[in-house]
């Protein structure tokens, strides 16, 4: 069984199951070793399907029960009752559902995976948030979509999964200038005119500003832990020819 991490905040909610998966426990090899879940990365499709099967089996589901979107750092949120067909998966970066036994998820390799749930009713969401998505409002739009389904911000619990942490995320002066008014999320880097950016801290601040006060911090630094996590930045700095995606998922249990 592939190993995965859990949030203690989400574990307190009896109607749901969730998991932040690592890169371990899969069939993929090479740059994608071993639990790569992204078909579009150049990996063997049969290995990717097997990786997804192993993940879904943990929740007594199949890959045909897994809902994903084609992530492109947008602010697009979908409410779904069944997964999209793989060949017709739309562009978006967040999903919400009230449907039992539908596993929704996001794939990441440094960006922040956010799993959300209403602690009073079966309603869950999964968000892919890099800095572009966060600035663009994907977090706020997802929470608003949950509110539109009858939730209240004070009843929503959020958990951040493994992502790149501040000590590993050096950014340019231009990046810093583009986020004016957010100086508290930057510290000077060793290189002149460069900064270390606190992406998970920035994400948490945006959640808190819209009333989501119960937020679990990121569980691990993807860049620093090569054994357990894929990292796009690590791939870039090492000039590797490929990299995979880990996945974070959440599901409403079937109510008997």
SVG drawing of the C-alpha trace seen along z (x, -y; Angstrom):
<svg xmlns="http://www.w3.org/2000/svg" viewBox="-28 -47 52 49">
<polyline fill="none" stroke="black" stroke-width="0.4" points="0.0,0.0 1.5,-3.4 2.3,-5.5 0.5,-8.7 0.1,-11.5 -3.0,-12.7 -4.2,-15.9 -5.3,-15.6 -7.9,-18.4 -9.5,-16.4 -9.3,-13.2 -11.7,-14.7 -14.5,-14.8 -16.2,-11.4 -17.8,-11.5 -14.6,-11.8 -11.4,-10.0 -8.3,-11.8 -4.6,-11.4 -1.6,-13.4 0.5,-10.8 4.2,-10.7 6.2,-9.5 6.7,-6.1 4.9,-2.8 4.3,-2.9 5.2,-1.2 7.0,-4.0 10.7,-4.2 13.4,-6.6 12.6,-10.3 9.0,-9.2 10.0,-6.7 7.7,-5.6 4.1,-6.8 3.8,-9.3 0.1,-10.0 0.4,-12.3 -0.3,-10.9 1.0,-14.0 4.6,-13.8 5.9,-11.3 5.6,-8.3 4.4,-4.8 0.6,-5.1 0.2,-1.6 2.4,-2.5 0.4,-5.7 -2.8,-3.8 -1.5,-1.2 -0.3,-3.9 -3.8,-5.5 -5.3,-2.0 -3.2,-1.5 -4.2,-4.8 -7.9,-4.4 -7.9,-0.9 -7.0,-2.3 -10.4,-4.0 -12.2,-0.9 -12.5,-2.7 -11.1,-2.5 -9.4,-4.9 -12.8,-5.4 -13.9,-7.0 -11.1,-9.6 -12.0,-13.1 -9.2,-15.4 -8.9,-18.5 -6.2,-19.7 -4.3,-22.1 -2.9,-25.3 -2.7,-27.8 -6.2,-29.1 -9.0,-30.3 -11.5,-27.8 -13.5,-25.7 -15.8,-22.8 -18.5,-21.1 -18.8,-17.5 -20.9,-14.5 -18.7,-12.1 -15.2,-12.2 -14.5,-13.7 -13.6,-11.4 -9.8,-11.4 -9.9,-12.6 -12.3,-15.4 -10.8,-16.6 -11.3,-20.4 -8.8,-23.0 -9.2,-24.1 -7.5,-24.0 -10.2,-23.1 -13.0,-20.7 -15.9,-20.5 -18.4,-17.7 -21.2,-16.5 -21.2,-13.0 -20.2,-10.0 -17.5,-7.6 -16.1,-10.2 -12.4,-10.7 -11.4,-14.3 -7.8,-15.3 -5.1,-17.6 -1.6,-16.8 1.5,-18.8 5.2,-19.0 5.9,-22.1 2.6,-23.9 0.3,-23.8 -2.4,-21.1 -5.3,-22.2 -8.0,-19.8 -11.1,-21.4 -14.2,-20.0 -17.3,-21.4 -17.3,-19.9 -21.1,-20.1 -22.2,-18.5 -20.7,-16.3 -19.1,-18.8 -15.4,-18.6 -13.0,-20.4 -9.5,-20.0 -7.4,-23.0 -4.2,-23.2 -2.6,-26.5 0.8,-27.8 1.5,-31.5 -0.3,-32.3 -3.5,-30.5 -3.4,-32.1 -3.0,-35.6 -5.6,-34.9 -8.2,-33.9 -8.6,-30.2 -8.7,-29.8 -11.5,-32.4 -13.5,-31.1 -13.4,-27.5 -14.5,-28.7 -17.3,-30.8 -18.4,-27.7 -18.7,-25.8 -20.7,-28.7 -23.0,-28.6 -23.7,-25.0 -24.8,-26.0 -21.5,-26.0 -20.2,-28.8 -16.6,-29.9 -16.4,-29.3 -17.4,-25.6 -14.8,-25.0 -11.5,-23.2 -8.5,-23.4 -5.3,-21.3 -2.2,-22.1 -0.2,-19.2 3.4,-18.8 4.8,-21.8 7.9,-23.9 8.8,-25.8 10.3,-29.2 13.9,-28.1 13.8,-26.3 11.9,-28.9 14.2,-31.6 12.5,-34.2 13.6,-37.3 13.2,-41.0 10.5,-41.1 8.5,-38.4 8.8,-40.4 7.7,-43.6 4.7,-41.8 3.4,-40.9 3.5,-44.4 1.9,-44.6 2.9,-41.1 6.4,-41.8 5.8,-39.7 6.1,-36.5 9.6,-37.4 13.0,-37.2 16.3,-38.2 18.1,-35.5 21.8,-34.9 22.0,-36.3 21.5,-40.1 18.1,-41.2 16.6,-37.8 14.2,-36.7 12.9,-33.5 9.1,-33.4 6.8,-31.7 4.2,-30.1 2.3,-28.1 2.2,-31.1 0.8,-33.2 -1.9,-30.6 -2.8,-30.3 -3.2,-34.1 -5.6,-34.1 -7.7,-31.4 -7.8,-33.3 -8.8,-36.6 -12.0,-34.9 -12.9,-33.4 -11.4,-29.9 -9.6,-30.0 -9.0,-26.3 -6.0,-25.6 -3.5,-22.9 0.0,-23.9 2.0,-22.1 3.2,-18.6 6.5,-18.5 8.9,-20.4 8.8,-18.8 12.0,-20.4 14.1,-19.3 12.9,-15.7 13.8,-14.1 13.3,-10.6 9.6,-11.2 8.5,-13.9 8.6,-15.2 9.7,-18.8 9.6,-20.9 12.1,-23.3 14.5,-20.5 14.0,-19.2 14.8,-22.7 17.9,-23.2 19.3,-19.8 18.4,-20.0 16.6,-16.6 14.7,-15.5 11.5,-14.7 9.6,-14.7 6.4,-13.3 3.4,-14.4 2.3,-13.3 -1.4,-13.5 -3.7,-14.7 -7.2,-13.3 -10.4,-13.6 -13.6,-11.6 -17.0,-11.5 -17.8,-8.1 -21.0,-6.4 -23.7,-7.0 -25.4,-3.7"/>
</svg>
